[in-house]
Amino acid sequence: MKKTLAVAAIVSSMSIVGVAAAADFAFHGDLDNRFNVYTNHVDYLVNDKFKKGMVDVDGKDVNDSWAEAKYRFWFEAGSDNKNVKGVYAMEIGGIEFGKDGSVGKSVGGLYSGDGVNVETRWAYLDVQIPGVSEKMRMKTGLQPFNLNKFFWKETIMGVNLDGKVGNFGYLVGWERPYRVDAGSAGPDVSDVDAFIGKVSFKPMDKSKVGFFASYIKNDAEPNAHNPIKATNWEIKKWKDSVDLGIYTLGLTGKFNINNIFFGGDFIYQGGTIDNATYVDQDGIESTAHDYDVNSYFLNVEGGVKVGATKITGTYWYASGDDDPNDDEVNAYLSTDVDVTGSYVLMGVHPTSDDYFTERPYILDKGLHLFELAADTKVNDKLKVGGALLYMMTAEDVTYSNDAGQHFSDDGIGTEIQAYVKYKLYPDVSLSMSFGYLFTEDAMDYFESNLNGTADEDIYTVGARLRYKF
């Protein structure tokens, strides 16, 4: 019996060696240890769960600090001629030191270890199309997806074809972000489907211009009139609850001329949202149920490199809606994004899974964001930087309190940022960051004491130790 097992082991090892000789294998990792050193308002970091009066400013202790680990490993196996590659990635996401994973989602790291924390991040096949002289590849499965960082950039299940023809690149695909089970849905209810396309061209070295298009559709239960809320303003939040027929068109570009760089994005949205009830931030419901979409997004950035220093100016504009009672939606809609901008409000700080918003706007009121940033590479190991931001909504945030007083404002506030990043080793970095938001009166909408005036500023201090290979 022992000899049989030994022979079987030798044969198995020989077969593995034979397979390995005809294939390429690679293993990668991102081991991210994150620390919220301190924040004075942890109740702001609730991941897009906007509610009027959600933040306590009446004496409750909302100061906090915590540590967490987010580890991602991925394995690639493919043919030695690069024609076929399979990718699988797992992620241990945001395990907080000492938190009980049995409470809410499984993110625990308490006594004796955690509960179940591992998720599949990617699982896809990447195949070169046979008989094509130029590069043309098909990716199918759960894969990283980047149509535009302000509209849709996340992991998605889909089938995508990308390639190059000379100096042109292209991407076309079908995505399935939400599936309806036909066994439990009505005959007129359909899956959520997205059809996308993207082309790009390099007019010169280190420069690129491009165009993208997306059409997202589904049919919901007839006459359900499910809510689309200003506090839930993102396409992924609605799943299959309303009838969608939204198209998004975008023009992008970036240019580098000597030490000067500039570029940006312009996005237009049109189409329809039907069989819905629009609910604004103060709970006012629209009497209309079918809406035409007409919204915009603009990003402009530019700057200059002077020696080891880079100075960058940035402006965002996301259109907002100012009338919940009409039959037109003017507020820009992201599909699924993780934007960075504000350290305090968006996922820039090290504990980036805990944020105020991941979208480039506030509620359905859009956003104006102005930023002036400077980054300096002190030496090969040390980099420092800082920024000054001003943010305001594109349309006023209007609301009332229990006493019947009505308020309206568009000021989010002025933010100062600073960071330092040091390379301990070529693949290991240690960093710290700081953000302080001097709040203005539109932020009063989120405070428990609704009096028309923002009562407290917000700040956060973070750190991280990260190993990537």
C-alpha positions in Angstrom: 0.0 0.0 0.0 2.8 2.4 0.9 4.6 1.6 -2.4 1.4 2.3 -4.3 1.0 5.7 -2.6 4.6 6.5 -3.3 4.3 5.7 -7.0 1.0 7.7 -7.2 2.8 10.7 -5.6 5.7 10.5 -8.1 3.3 10.2 -11.1 1.3 13.2 -9.8 4.4 15.3 -9.3 5.6 14.5 -12.8 2.3 15.5 -14.3 2.4 18.8 -12.4 5.9 19.5 -13.7 4.8 18.7 -17.2 1.9 21.1 -17.0 4.2 23.8 -15.5 6.6 23.5 -18.4 3.9 24.6 -20.8 2.4 27.4 -18.7 3.3 30.6 -16.9 2.4 31.1 -13.3 2.4 34.3 -11.2 1.4 35.2 -7.7 0.8 38.8 -6.5 -0.3 40.4 -3.3 -1.4 43.6 -1.7 -1.1 43.5 2.1 -2.6 46.7 3.5 -2.5 47.5 7.2 -4.6 50.6 7.8 -5.1 52.8 10.9 -7.6 55.5 11.7 -5.3 57.1 14.2 -8.1 59.5 15.3 -11.3 61.1 14.1 -13.6 63.4 15.9 -16.7 62.3 14.0 -16.8 58.6 13.3 -20.6 58.9 12.7 -19.8 60.7 9.3 -18.1 57.5 8.0 -21.1 55.4 7.3 -20.6 54.6 3.6 -23.2 56.6 1.7 -25.9 56.0 4.2 -27.1 59.6 4.1 -29.9 60.6 6.5 -31.1 63.9 7.7 -29.8 64.6 11.2 -27.6 61.4 11.3 -24.6 63.0 12.9 -24.6 63.7 16.7 -23.6 67.2 17.8 -25.5 67.1 21.1 -22.7 65.8 23.4 -22.5 62.1 22.4 -18.9 60.8 22.2 -18.2 60.1 18.6 -14.4 60.4 18.7 -12.8 57.1 17.7 -9.7 55.3 16.5 -9.3 51.8 15.0 -7.0 49.5 13.0 -7.8 47.0 10.3 -6.2 44.8 7.7 -7.2 44.4 4.0 -5.2 41.8 2.2 -5.6 40.8 -1.5 -3.8 37.9 -3.2 -4.2 36.9 -6.8 -3.0 34.0 -8.9 -2.4 34.0 -12.7 -2.0 30.9 -14.8 -1.6 31.0 -18.5 -0.1 29.5 -21.6 3.6 30.2 -22.3 2.6 31.9 -25.6 0.4 34.4 -23.6 -2.8 33.4 -25.6 -4.7 32.3 -22.5 -4.7 33.5 -18.9 -6.9 32.7 -16.0 -7.0 35.0 -13.0 -8.3 34.4 -9.5 -8.1 36.9 -6.7 -9.3 36.6 -3.1 -9.6 39.4 -0.7 -9.7 39.6 3.1 -11.5 42.9 3.3 -11.3 45.4 6.2 -10.9 43.1 9.2 -10.9 45.4 12.2 -8.7 44.6 15.1 -10.9 43.3 17.9 -14.3 43.6 16.1 -16.8 40.8 16.5 -17.5 39.4 13.0 -20.8 38.0 14.1 -22.3 41.5 14.3 -23.4 42.8 10.9 -21.0 41.8 8.1 -18.1 39.4 8.7 -15.3 41.9 9.4 -14.2 40.6 12.7 -10.7 40.0 14.2 -11.4 39.4 17.9 -10.2 36.7 20.3 -9.1 33.5 18.6 -9.4 35.0 15.1 -12.2 35.9 12.8 -15.3 34.4 11.3 -15.6 34.1 7.6 -13.9 37.0 5.9 -12.6 35.8 2.5 -14.4 37.0 -0.6 -13.7 36.4 -4.3 -12.5 39.6 -5.8 -11.7 38.5 -9.4 -12.3 35.3 -11.3 -12.0 35.6 -15.1 -10.5 34.1 -18.2 -8.5 36.3 -20.6 -8.2 34.9 -24.1 -6.4 36.1 -27.2 -8.9 35.9 -30.2 -7.4 33.4 -32.7 -6.5 34.5 -36.2 -6.2 38.2 -35.4 -2.9 39.9 -36.2 -3.4 42.8 -33.9 -3.9 42.4 -30.2 -7.6 41.5 -29.5 -8.5 39.8 -26.2 -11.7 38.7 -24.6 -12.2 38.7 -20.8 -15.1 36.9 -19.3 -16.1 36.5 -15.6 -15.7 38.7 -12.5 -13.0 41.2 -13.6 -11.6 44.7 -12.9 -13.6 47.2 -15.0 -12.8 50.9 -15.8 -15.0 52.8 -18.1 -14.5 56.1 -16.4 -13.4 56.8 -12.8 -16.3 59.3 -12.3 -18.9 57.0 -13.8 -18.1 53.3 -13.5 -14.9 51.8 -12.2 -15.2 48.7 -10.1 -15.2 44.9 -10.3 -18.0 43.6 -12.5 -19.3 40.4 -14.0 -19.3 40.7 -17.8 -17.8 39.8 -21.2 -15.5 42.4 -22.6 -13.4 42.6 -25.8 -10.5 44.9 -25.9 -7.6 45.5 -28.3 -5.5 47.8 -30.4 -5.4 48.7 -34.1 -2.3 50.8 -34.7 -2.5 53.8 -32.5 -6.1 53.2 -31.5 -7.4 51.2 -28.6 -10.9 50.0 -28.0 -13.2 48.2 -25.5 -16.7 46.8 -26.1 -18.6 44.7 -23.7 -21.8 43.5 -22.0 -22.0 43.7 -18.2 -24.6 42.0 -16.0 -24.6 44.0 -12.7 -27.9 42.5 -11.4 -29.9 39.3 -12.3 -33.6 38.8 -11.7 -34.7 35.2 -11.1 -37.4 34.5 -13.6 -38.9 31.9 -11.3 -39.9 34.6 -8.8 -40.3 37.7 -11.0 -43.2 38.8 -13.1 -43.2 38.3 -16.9 -42.4 42.0 -17.5 -39.4 42.2 -15.1 -36.0 41.9 -16.6 -32.3 41.7 -15.6 -30.1 44.8 -15.4 -27.9 44.9 -18.4 -25.2 47.3 -19.5 -23.7 47.7 -23.0 -20.5 49.7 -23.2 -17.9 50.9 -25.7 -14.7 52.9 -25.5 -12.1 54.1 -28.0 -8.9 55.9 -27.4 -6.1 57.5 -29.4 -2.6 58.6 -28.5 -1.8 61.8 -30.4 1.6 62.1 -28.9 3.9 60.5 -26.3 2.3 60.4 -22.8 -1.0 61.8 -24.1 -4.3 60.2 -24.9 -7.8 61.2 -25.9 -10.9 59.0 -25.8 -14.6 58.6 -26.0 -16.9 56.2 -24.1 -20.5 55.2 -24.2 -22.8 53.2 -21.9 -26.4 52.1 -22.0 -28.0 50.6 -18.9 -31.5 49.1 -19.0 -33.9 47.0 -17.1 -37.7 46.6 -16.6 -39.1 46.6 -13.1 -42.5 45.4 -11.8 -45.2 47.4 -13.5 -46.7 50.3 -11.6 -44.6 49.6 -8.5 -43.4 53.2 -8.3 -40.5 52.3 -6.1 -38.5 55.2 -4.7 -35.4 56.8 -6.1 -34.1 58.8 -3.2 -31.8 61.8 -3.0 -30.1 59.9 -0.1 -29.5 56.8 -2.3 -28.3 58.5 -5.5 -26.3 55.9 -7.4 -27.4 53.5 -10.1 -26.1 50.4 -8.3 -28.3 51.2 -5.2 -31.5 50.8 -7.2 -30.8 47.3 -8.5 -34.0 46.2 -10.4 -36.5 48.4 -8.5 -37.2 50.9 -11.3 -37.3 51.0 -15.1 -34.0 52.2 -16.5 -33.0 53.3 -19.9 -30.0 55.6 -19.2 -27.3 56.3 -21.8 -24.0 58.0 -20.8 -21.6 59.6 -23.2 -18.1 60.8 -22.2 -15.1 62.5 -23.7 -11.8 62.2 -21.9 -8.2 63.4 -22.5 -4.8 63.9 -20.9 -1.8 65.7 -22.4 1.8 66.2 -21.4 3.9 68.8 -23.0 7.4 69.1 -21.5 6.7 69.9 -17.8 3.1 71.0 -18.3 0.2 68.6 -18.0 -3.6 69.0 -18.4 -6.7 67.0 -19.2 -10.2 66.2 -18.0 -13.5 64.5 -18.6 -16.9 65.7 -19.9 -19.9 63.4 -19.4 -23.5 63.7 -20.5 -26.4 61.6 -19.4 -29.8 61.1 -21.0 -32.6 58.6 -21.3 -35.4 57.8 -18.9 -36.2 56.6 -15.5 -39.8 55.2 -15.3 -42.1 53.5 -12.9 -40.5 55.3 -10.0 -41.2 58.0 -7.3 -38.5 60.6 -6.9 -38.0 61.5 -3.1 -35.9 64.5 -2.3 -33.5 64.9 0.7 -36.4 66.3 2.9 -38.7 63.4 2.1 -40.8 65.3 -0.4 -42.2 62.8 -3.0 -42.8 63.7 -6.7 -46.2 63.3 -8.1 -44.7 62.3 -11.4 -43.5 58.7 -11.9 -41.8 58.9 -15.3 -38.7 61.1 -15.7 -36.4 62.3 -18.5 -32.7 62.3 -17.6 -30.6 65.4 -18.5 -27.4 65.7 -16.4 -23.7 66.5 -16.7 -20.3 66.0 -15.1 -17.1 67.9 -15.8 -13.5 67.3 -14.5 -10.7 69.7 -15.5 -7.2 69.4 -14.1 -3.8 70.8 -15.0 -0.5 71.7 -13.6 3.3 71.9 -13.9 6.3 69.9 -12.7 9.1 71.9 -11.3 12.1 69.7 -10.5 10.8 67.1 -8.0 7.6 69.1 -7.2 4.3 68.8 -9.0 1.6 71.5 -8.6 -1.9 70.5 -9.7 -5.2 72.4 -10.0 -8.5 70.5 -10.2 -12.1 71.4 -10.7 -15.1 69.1 -10.6 -18.7 69.9 -11.5 -21.6 67.4 -11.1 -25.0 68.7 -12.0 -27.7 68.6 -9.3 -31.5 68.6 -9.2 -33.4 71.6 -7.7 -37.0 70.5 -8.3 -38.3 67.1 -7.0 -41.8 67.8 -8.4 -41.0 68.0 -12.1 -40.6 65.1 -14.5 -36.9 65.7 -15.3 -33.8 64.4 -13.4 -30.9 66.8 -13.6 -28.7 65.2 -11.0 -25.6 63.4 -12.3 -25.6 59.6 -11.5 -22.6 57.4 -11.1 -23.0 53.7 -11.6 -20.4 52.2 -9.2 -17.3 54.2 -8.3 -14.7 54.8 -5.5 -13.7 58.4 -6.1 -10.9 60.2 -4.3 -10.8 63.9 -3.6 -11.6 64.9 0.0 -9.6 63.2 2.7 -12.5 63.8 5.2 -15.6 63.0 3.0 -14.3 60.5 0.4 -12.2 57.4 0.5 -8.7 58.9 0.4 -7.7 58.3 4.0 -6.0 54.9 4.8 -9.2 53.3 6.2 -10.8 53.8 2.8 -13.6 51.4 3.4 -15.0 53.8 5.9 -16.1 57.0 4.1 -18.8 59.6 4.0 -19.4 59.1 0.2 -17.7 57.2 -2.6 -19.5 59.4 -5.3 -18.3 62.7 -6.9 -21.4 64.5 -5.5 -23.4 65.0 -2.4 -27.0 63.7 -2.3 -28.7 64.5 -5.6 -27.4 68.1 -5.4 -24.2 67.7 -7.4 -20.9 69.2 -6.5 -18.4 72.0 -7.2 -14.9 71.0 -6.0 -11.9 73.2 -6.3 -8.5 71.9 -5.4 -4.9 73.1 -5.4 -2.4 70.5 -4.5 1.4 70.2 -4.3 3.5 67.0 -4.1 7.3 66.8 -3.6 9.6 63.9 -3.9 12.2 64.7 -1.3 14.4 61.7 -2.3 14.0 58.2 -3.6 12.3 57.1 -0.4 10.4 60.1 0.9 7.4 61.9 -0.6 5.3 64.7 1.0 2.3 66.7 -0.2 -0.7 68.8 0.7 -3.8 70.4 -0.7 -6.4 73.0 -0.2 -10.0 72.3 -1.3 -13.2 74.1 -1.4 -16.5 72.3 -1.9 -20.1 73.3 -2.4 -23.2 71.6 -3.9 -24.4 72.6 -7.4 -27.9 73.1 -6.0 -28.9 74.1 -2.5 -29.6 71.5 0.1 -33.1 72.4 1.3 -34.7 70.9 4.4 -36.8 71.6 7.5 -36.6 70.7 11.2 -39.3 69.4 13.5 -40.3 73.0 14.5 -41.2 73.7 10.9 -38.2 76.0 10.2 -36.9 75.8 6.6 -33.3 76.0 5.6 -31.3 76.1 2.4 -27.6 76.3 1.7 -24.9 75.0 -0.7 -21.7 75.4 1.3 -19.8 72.1 2.2 -16.6 73.7 3.4 -12.9 74.3 3.1 -10.5 71.4 3.6 -6.8 71.3 4.3 -4.9 68.0 3.6 -1.3 66.8 4.2 0.5 63.5 3.8 3.9 61.9 4.1 4.9 58.6 2.5 8.2 56.8 3.1 9.5 53.6 1.4 10.9 51.3 4.0 11.9 48.8 1.3 11.2 48.9 -2.5 7.8 47.2 -2.1 6.9 48.4 1.4 5.7 51.9 2.3 4.7 53.6 5.5 2.4 56.7 5.2 0.4 59.1 7.3 -2.3 61.6 6.3 -4.3 64.4 7.8 -7.5 66.1 6.7 -9.5 68.9 8.4 -12.8 70.2 7.0 -14.0 73.6 8.1 -17.7 72.9 7.6 -20.2 75.3 6.1 -23.9 75.4 6.5 -25.1 72.8 4.0 -23.5 70.2 6.3 -26.1 71.2 8.9 -28.5 68.9 7.1 -26.5 65.9 8.4 -26.4 67.1 12.0 -28.8 66.2 14.8 -29.3 69.9 15.8 -31.0 71.2 12.6 -30.7 75.0 13.0 -29.4 76.1 9.6 -25.8 76.4 10.8 -23.1 73.7 10.7 -22.0 73.3 14.3 -18.8 71.2 14.2 -15.8 70.8 11.9 -14.6 67.3 11.0 -11.1 65.9 10.9 -9.3 62.6 10.5 -5.7 61.4 11.0 -4.7 58.1 9.3 -1.7 55.8 8.8 -0.9 52.7 6.8 1.8 50.1 6.3 1.5 48.4 2.9 3.4 45.7 1.1 2.7 45.2 -2.6 4.3 42.6 -4.9 
